[in-house]
Amino acid sequence: MRCGMVSKNYVEMNVEELYQHLITDVMAAPSQGRELLDILKEEQRYQDDFQFRASIDTASALLFGIFSETKKAIPLCIELIERTTALQMWQLVSTNWNLLGTAYVAEGLYERGLECYHNVVRNEKEHGLIAMTSIAYNNIAMLYDNFKQNDKTYYYFRKAIETLESGGVEQPRYYSKIVLYWSNLLKILCRLQRLEEVPDIFEKINRVDFELVSHETRIAYYSARMYYFFYVEQYDEAKSLYYRLIEMIGNENSLYRLVVLGNFLELCNQFQLDYDFYAKELLEFESLQKCERGWANAYACMGLRNYYKHIGNQERFHELSEEYIEFMEQDAEDVRRRQCESLLLVENLLLNTEEVQAVMTKNTELQLIAQEAIRNKNSLQEAYDRIELINELGRKMTASLNLDEVVASIYNIIRMHLPIDVFILMVTEPEKEIIRSVAYYQDGVLETNFCIDMNASHGFFTECYRKNRLISTADASYADFLKRELSIQKKTEMQSAIYMPLNVGDKLIGLCSIQDRSEGIYSEEHISFLEELAPYLSIALNNAVRSWTLEEEIQSHLKTQAELKTANEKLERISSLDGLTQISSRRDFDIRISKLLEHVQESGESAGMLMMDIDNFKMYNDTYGHLQGDEVLKAVARIIRENMDRVNGLSARFGGEEFIGACTGLNKEDYIKLGESICRDIFNLKIAHRLSEYGCVTVSIGIAFSDCNLQRSELMRLADEELYRSKSEGKNRVSICELK
């Protein structure tokens, strides 16, 4: 066991000391922590001291999360939230809300996870705490980061930092948390292109003593630095940081290594680096077994596939294409499996809750039966018949989970045994501070449902809700209240009424009212009948509402998935265009040129490549400014796209002021005419350029074409050489090379 983790020390701690030390120690050494908790659970104090037991069980819930045992963590956290709330252990309430949120997120129940994290913030604010607030904000930010909501992510990372700093350095693990939050924020600033803010963060981090920072946080920091150096185009420095990260992680944690490798490869591809820069790392991924590559690396497999296609290894290209399909199929299967597990988890939670409620309801039933037996000593048979009737009616009401069916069944059963002109069934929604009707019958006709404000100053339903007790016109103690309310509601024709709360355990879930036009029609027997029926009525309503709520959540998840699919398709379309010129991006060109050259191999047509560069563009930017330079790029891109479209060719921004085009089926004269048309159209724009020998913006073009199935890289190289010849021979001209 880890040095310092002696069970006797923890047994002698008070609750505050336990909170400060136990969870921190268990997080630092999870395996030894599990052994420690097993020993502490054997201590007599664990049996006798509720607060001590809650602290130990919270540490157990933490370990369930660390070891990815979420199905154990969720029910334990729910139970602990109830226990610690009753014990007013508000710090542990926050901790368990946070653990519950993390478990839900791990199971894909993102909405529930978000709700739990906000409950942490709410609980801390209500009880003057701060320790868990920054963690909750950081977790919310990470949740939004999963869905690439950069503005939301930035906002909550900022909230996490501000909250942590406001609490001071005395907070547990302060330096590890602040460096982690800054590192997370750094990545978002890069994505938002707010790179000027990054050096200030580096300066803050550099002032921290890294001896006080956890190993995991150091990894997060250097990962963020790698991320930043990609964005500032210092790729060699980024690569150096990648190898530093691999060295820090070591060989034992293969998952960490894989995540860092995947991030590195993704960034290389994002910034369109040459394969020569990261071929070694791609091949390192290939050396891993399939089972080691894991869920995240279908992307890296695609990168390997493109690499082998790039170097002309068709056999390996096709093998990896099959592996990529397998990865994607497995990923889809994993998504389906996680969705199924999430549904089963919700169902199990509901079933467990219902089992507890069933026991509590049975106890209530037994109390009611005993009271009935005492009141009716000389009517045993009558009491027995009454119980049988109630049980039978209860079975009918609880036979369905469909809300409409349950409501109709309840109404029909009550109408058969009680005089009613009006029947109203309500559910409580405390989070919205309303009481909402789910059934409103008048004279057998289903009327429009309605809502009542819980905080209303008058009304039968609000009085019944506040007092959580039955109100009846037969109750003398409510005579004045009923008279006053009836005077307010002058239009009502009802002279007799019963308002009854519906409870499941100690939770008020709804209200029921029966009303009649006849005065004094409801007797004690009627009230007794309703009270005996109430447990079944409550269960039936609660089950149906929960089933409806679960169905709503499922539909919400399906809607979210559809929206994410639509958003991904939109992002894919956007990513195919260069952001400034709205001409195809280099990434899109690479994909389309591969298909074009495959067509050429099949058809035997010629294939040509055009490399185009704006002459003296750096001098133009220096003279007229970058904003005006951007307008030149847009105008040139438009001319190139229009000319290439006329020959059914491809065009794209290759980088900076350089553009690329490709087409098929033309002869040498056609290629020359195409190039000269582009030069002429751009020259005729007459965009002033006083440092150009022509007095206006011009382009130089190099063309290479062949009918002998040359590789793309060879065509590009030859076209680039021709571009250089055009530049050296005076610019604003076309040079061409034909290979036969």
N, C-alpha and C positions, 0 to 999 in steps of 0.2 A: 504493500500500500504506500502511496505517495507520502513523502516526509511531511509531517505536520498534520496529516489526516488521521488523527487518533480519535476513536469513537467517544472516549471519555470526555475529551475536550468539548465536543458538541453537546453532549448530554448536560454538561454544566452551564452551557450558555443560556442567556435569556433570549426572548424572542427577537429583539432588535439585533443582538449579536449574531444570531442564527441567520437572519436576513442578510447581514453584511458579509458573512464569511462562507456559509455553507454552499450557496449557489455558485459563488465565485470559484471556490475550491473544486466543486464538482465539474464545472465547465473546463477548468484547467486540466483535469485528468479524469475523463469520463469513465474509463474502465475501472480504475481504483475507486471512483465515486460510487459506482454501482455496488461494489463490495461493501463500502462504508454504509450505504443506505440499508443494505440487507442486515447488517449488524445493528444499526440504530433501531430498526423495526422490531428487534427482539427485546429492546430495552423496556422496562416497566413504564418509564415516562411516556413512551409512545402510546401505551394503552390508556394512561391516566390523564395526560395533558393534551387537550384538543388543539391548542395552538402549536405545540411541539409537533403533533402528528401532521397538522396542515403544512408546516414548514418542510418536513421530511417528504411528504407526498408531492409537494410542489417541485422539489429537487428531482423526484422520480419522473414527474411529467416532463421536466427539462431533458432528462436522459432519454426518454422515449423519443423526443424530438431530435436529439443529436444522433440517435441510432436509427432514424427514419421509421420508427414504429408508431406512425401517426394514428393508426386505428386504436391503439391503446391510449395514446395521448389525448385524443378528443374527448371521450367520455370521462376520463379522469379530470381533465381541465374544467369541464362543465360542472362536475360535482364539486371541485375545489372552489370554483367561483361562488357557488351557493354557500359552501361551508365558511369560507373566509369572509364573505359578506356578512353572514350571521355573527361571526366572531369579531367583525369590524377590524379585520387585519387588512387595511386598505392597500398596503404595499404589495402583499401577496395577491390581492384581487387584481391589481394592475399586471403583475407578473403572469398570472394565469390567463388573463385576457390576451396578453401578447403571445403566450405559448399556444393558445387555442387558435389565434389568428394565423400563426405560422403553420400550424398543422393543417388548417383548412386550405391555405394557399398551396401547400404541398400536395393536397388531394385535388387541386384544380377548382376549389370552391372559392373563387376570388371575391365575390360579393360578400360572403360571410367573413372572409379574412379581413376585408376592408372595414366591415362593421366592428369586428373585434378590436382592431387597432384604434379606431375612433373611440371605442369604449374605454381604452386605456387612457387616452387624452382626457376624456370626460371625467373619469374616476379620479385622475391625478388633480385636475382643476378643482373638483368639488371638495377634495380633502387636503388641499395645500401641499401636494407632493410634486416631484419633478423628475425623480430618478429614471422612470420608464418612459417619460414623454418623448424625449429625443429618439429613443429606440423605436417607438411607435411611428414617429414621423419618418424616420429612415426606412422602416419597413413599408410604409405607404408609398414612399418615393420609389423603392425597389419594385413594388407592385405595378406602379404606372410605367416604370422603365421597361418592364416585360412587354408592354404594349406600345413602346416607342412614343409615349406621350411626353415629349421633352419638356414642355412648359410646366406641366404638372409635376414632373419629376424634379425639375429645378426648384420649384416653389417649396416642395416638402423637404428636399435636402437642405435648403436654406433654413427652413423652420427647425430642422433637427439641430443644425449648427447653432442657431441663435438660442434655442432652448438649453442646449448643453452648456454653452458659454455663460448663460445667465445663472446657471446653478453653481458655477465655480469648479475649481480643480479638485475639490474634496470629494466629488462624486466617484463612485466605484468605476474603475477602468476608464477614467476620464481621458487620458492621453491616447489610449487605443481607440476609443470611440471618436475623438475629434479628428485624428489622422484618417480614420476610415471614412468619416463623413466628408472631409475635405477631398479625399481621393475620389469618392463617388461623384462629388460635385464637379471635379475637374473634368471627368469624362463628358458630363452633360454640357459643360461650357464649350468643349471641343465640338460636340455635335451642333450646338447652337451658333458656331462660328464666332464665339466671344473669346477669342484666344488672348486678347490683350489683358484679360482678367486673371489668366493662369499664373503668370510670374508672381503675383501677390500671394497666391495660395502656396506656391512652392516656398516662398520666403517664410510664411507662417509655419509650414511643416518643418522646415530646416531648423527652426528655433526649438523644436521639441527634442527632448532627450530620448533617442530611440531605444535606450535600455528599458524605458518604461512602456514600450509599445509591444503588443503581442506579435508573435511570428506571423499569424494569419493576416494581421493588419499591415505588416511590412510588405507582404506579398501583394496585397491590394494596392498599396502605394506605388510600388514599382511597376505594377500592371498599368496603373493610371499614367505614370510617366511614359511608358512605352506607347500608350494610346496617344498622348500629347505629341510625341516626337513624330509619329506618323502624320499628324495634322499639320505640323510645321515643316514637313518634307525633309526632316533629318532622319532618313531611313536607316542609315548605318548605326546611328545612336539608338534607334528603336530596336534594331536587331541585337545590339549589344545588351540592351536591357532584357530582351527575351531570354538570352542565354544566362543572364544573371538570375532571372526568375527560376529557370530550370534548375540552376545550381542550388538556389534557396529551397526549392521544393524537395529535391532529392529523388531517389528512386523508389521510395516506399509509397508515396501517395500518387498512384498512377492517375487517379481522377483529376487531381489538381494539374498535373503535367498535361493531360489531355485537353483540359479547358484552356490553359494558357496557349498551347499549340494551336488549338482551334481559333482562338482570338487573333493570334499572330497571322495565321493564314488568311483569315477573313479580312484583316486590315490590309494585307498585301494585295489581295484581289480588289478591295474597295478603292485603293489608290492606283490600281492598274500598273503595278510594278512588273518588270520583266521577270520571266520565270527564272532567269539566271540568278536573281537576287534571293529567291526562296525555294529553289528546287531541292536543296538538301533537306529543308524542313518538311517539304511535301513528301519526300521519300522516307523521312523519319516516321511520318504518319503511316505510310504503307507498310513499314516493318512491324507495326502492331498487329496483334491478332484481332479478328473481327469482334470478338467479345470484349476486347479492351477498348475498341474505338468508341463504342457506346452510342447513345442516342444522338449526340450533338454533331456527329461527323459525317453525315451524308453530304454536308457542304464541302468538307475537305476531300471526300471521295470524288465529288464533282471536279474539284480543283485538280486532283491527280489525273482524272480522266482527260481533262482539257490539256494538261501538260503532256501526256503521252501522245495525244493527237497532234500537239504542237511539234513534237520531235519526230513524228512520223511512225511511232510504234503502234500500228493498227491493232495488232493482236491484244496488247495490253489495254488499249483503248476500249475495245469491245468487252473485255473481261470486266473492266471497271464500270462500264455502262451497266452491265448486269448487276454488279454489286450495288451501284447507286440505286437502281430500281428496287433491289432487295431492302436497302436502307430506308427508302421512302415508304415502301409497303410496311416495313416493321414499325416505322414511326407512326404511320396511320393506325396500325393495329394497337400501338401503345396508347395513342390518344383515345381510341375507342375503349381500351381496357380501363384507362384512368377515369373516363366518363362513367363507365359501368360501376367501377369501384366507388365513385363519388355518390352515385345513386344508391348503391347498397349501404354505404355509410350513413347517408341521410335516413334511409329506411330503418336501419338498425337503431339509430338515435331515437327515432319516433317510436319504434317498438319498445325500446328500453324505457322510454318515458311513460308509455302507455301501461307497461307492466307495473311500474311504481304507482301510477295513478289508479290502476285496477285494485291494487292492494288497499290503497287509501279509501277508495270508493267502497270496497267490501267492508272495511271497518265501519264506514258510515252506515251502510246498509244494516249491519248487525246491530248498531246502536238504535237505528230506527225500528228494527224488528223487536228488539228488547223493550223499547218504550211502548210499542203497540201492544205487546203481550201484557205489560203491566196495566195499561189503560183498559184492557179488555180481558180481565181475569175470567169473566163468565162467558166469554165469546171466543173460545179457542178455535173452533171450527171456522168461524167468520174471519178471524185473523189469518188462519192458514190459507183460506180461499183468497183473501186480499193479497197475501204475499205471492201466491201463485200467479194471480192476475198481474201484479207489478212486474214479476220476473218475465212473464210472457210478453208483456208490453215492452219491457226493456230489451228483450231479444229482438223484437221486431224493429225497434228504433235503431239498434246498433248493427243491423244486418247489412248495411250499405255504407260506403265511404263517399258516395256521390252527394254533394251538398243539397242539390235540389230534391233528390229522392228522400234524404233524411228529413229535410224541412217539411215536405209533404206528409211523410209518415208521422212525424210528431203532431202536426196539425190534426190529422185524421183521428189519431188515437185520443187526443185531448177532447176533440169535438164529440167523440162517441160517449165520453164519460162525464163531461161537464157542460153546463149551459154557457154558450159563448156566442156573442155577436161579432166580437173583434178578437183576433189573436195576433200578437206581435212577438217576434223572436229577434233578439239583438245580439251582436257580438261586440266586445270591447276592443278598442285599438288604442292603448295608452300612449304609444309612440306618436300618434296623431292627435291625441287628446279628444277622441270622438267615440261615440257609441253608434254603431251602424246597424240598421235593420237588414236581416237576410230573409225575412218573411213578414208580410203585413196583409192579413186577410180581414175583410169586412163583409159580413153576410155571405161568406163562402167565396167571395171574389178576391183574387190576388191584386192588391193595390201597389202603387209605386213605392219603392223603398225610400228611406230617408235617413239622415244623420242628426245626432244631437251632440252639442258641445258638452263635454264632461264638466266644464267649469261654469255651466249655466247656473244662475242663482235660484232658479225655481224649476219645477217639473218633477213628475212622478219617477221617471227613469233615473234622473240625476240623483234624487234623494235615495232611491233604492241602491244605486251604485255607491254613493258615499257611505251609507250606513251598512252596506252589504248584509241586508236583512229583508225579509219578506214584508211588504206593505199591503194591507187589505182594507177595504171599506168596512169590513166587519171588526177591525181593530179599533177600539174606543180611543186608544192613545193617539191615533192618527186622525181623529175626527176633524179637528180644527184645520190640520194641514190639508186634508182632502177637500174640505169645504172651500178653503182659500184657493186651492189650485183649480177646482171646478169653476170658481167664479172668474178666474183669469181666462180659462178656456170656455167661454160662454157658448160656443157653437156645439160643444160635445153633447151627445144624446145619452152617453153612457152613465148609468147611476151606480153600478157595481163594478169593482175592479180588483184584481190581484196582481201585484208586481213582485216577481220572485227572482233573486240572484241565482246564477248558475256557477258553481265552483267546481274546479278539479284540483283536489288537494287544497292548498291555501291560495290558489290563484283564481280570481274572479274572471271568468272567460266570457260571460254573457248574461243577458237578462231575458225574462219571459213575462209576458202580460196577457191575461185573459180579461175581457170586459163584456158587460151585458147592459142592456137598456133597463132591465128590471131592477128596482131598488131592493137592497138587502137579500139578493138571491144566493150569495155565496156563504156557505156554512163552514163550521170547523172541519166537518168531514171532507168538504171540497179542498180545503187548505191542506189537510193531512194527506189526501191523495196526491196532491201536487208535490208536497215535500218528499213523499216516498218515491215518487217518480223522478224527482230532480236528479239523483245521481246518474241514472240511465240517460236522462235527457242531456245532462252535461257531457257525458262520455260520447254520446252520439254526435252532438254538435261539435265538440272538440276534435274528434277524429275526422269528421267531414271537413271542417275548416282547415285542419292541418293537411289533409289530402289535397284540398284545393290549393293551399299555399304551396305545397310541394310541386304540384302540377304547374303553377305559375312560375316557380323557380326554374323548373325544367324548360319551360317555354322561353323563359328569359335567357337561359344558357344557350338554347338553340338559336335565338335571335342574335345574341352576342357573337356566336360562331359565324353566322351568316354575314354579320356586319364586318367581322375581322377578315373574312374571305374577300368581301367586296373591297375593303381597304387595301388588302395585299395586292389585289389585281390592279387597283388604281396606282399603287406605289410602283408596281412593275412597269406600268405604262409610262409613268413619270421618269423612272430610272433609265428608260431607253433614249431620253433626249438630253442633250447638253443644256444645263440650266440657263446659260446666258443667251446662246444663239438659237436655241430651239431647233437645231439641227441634230441628227443622230449623235449619240455619245460614242466614244471609242469602244466601250463595252458592248453596246448594241451592234456596232459595226463588226466587231470580232465574231459575234454570233452569226450575223447575216452573211458575212463574206465566206464563212465556212460552208454554209448551205449553197451559196452561189458557185463556189469552186467544185463542190460535189456534183452540181448540175453540169458544169463544164466537162468534168471527167466522163459523164454519161453521154453528153450530146456531141462532144468533139469540137465545140466552138472555141474561138479564141477568147482569152481572158486578158483584160488590161487593168493596170493600176495607175492612178494619178496621185502624185504628191504635190500639194499646192501650198505656197508660203507667201504671206504678205510682205512685200519688200520694205525694208527700212522701218519695220513696225516699232522697234524699240525707240528709235529716234522720234517717231510720231507720238508715242506715249509721253516721252520726255518733253516734247514741244507743246502738245495740245492737251495733255492730261489723260489719265486712265479712263475717266468717264466718257470722253470723246472717243478714246480707243475702243471702248466697249461697243459704241455705236458703229464703228468701222467693222468690227468683227461680225456684228449682226447683219450689216449690209452685204458684206462679202459672203457670209454663209448663205444668205438668201439667193444670191446670184449663182453660187455653186450648186445649191440644191435644185434650182429651177433648170439649169443646164443638164444636170445628171438625171433628173426625172424625165427629161425629154427623150433620153436614150434608155430608159428603164434601168438606170444604174443606181448604185449606192453612193451616198455621200455622208461624211461625218466630220466632226471636229476632232483632229488627231491630238491636239495639245497646244496651248498657247495660241500663236497666230498661224498654226499649221493645220491644213485640212487634207483629207484623203478621200479618194473616190475610186470606184471600181465598176466595170461593166463588161458585157460579153457580146460577141458576134460582130464586132466592128473590124474594118481593115485599117491599114496605116493612115490613109487619107482621112477616114472618118475620125480617128483619134486626134489627128492634128487639127481638124476643123473644130472638134469639141473643145480642145484646149484653147485654141485661138478665140473661140466664142466666149469662153469664160474670161480670158484676159481682156478682150475688147469690152465686154459688158461692164467689167469692174473699172476699166479705164474711163468709160463713158459716164460713170457716176460723178466724175470730176470732183472727188473729195480732195480738197486742197491739202498739199503736203510740201511745204516750201523747202524741205531738206532732201526731197527726192529729185533725181535728175530729170524726171518727167513733170514735176510740179504738182502731181496728184498721186493718190494711192494707186498702186499697181500690185500685181501678183506675178510670181514666177512659177512655172509648172514643169514637172518632170513626169514622163509617161513611159511605162514599160509594158509591152504586151507580147503574148506568145500563144501558139496553138499546140504546145507540147507538154501541157499539164505540169507546169512548174509549181513548186510549193509557194504558198502565200508569202513566206518570209523572203524568198528569192525575188519575187516580183517587187515587193516593197523595197528591197535593197537596190535593185536596178533603177526603180523609179526615183529613189532618193538620190542616186548618183546623177540621174538626168536633171533633177531639180538643182543640184549643185552646179551642173554645167550651165543651166539657164541663168543662175545667179552670176556665175563668173563671166558670162558672155554679155552682160549688160542689163539683165533683169527684164521684167515685163515681156517675157517670151516663153515659148514652148520648146522643150527638147524631148526627143522620143528615141526609144531603143526597141528594136524588134528582134526577138529570138526565134529561130526556126529549128 
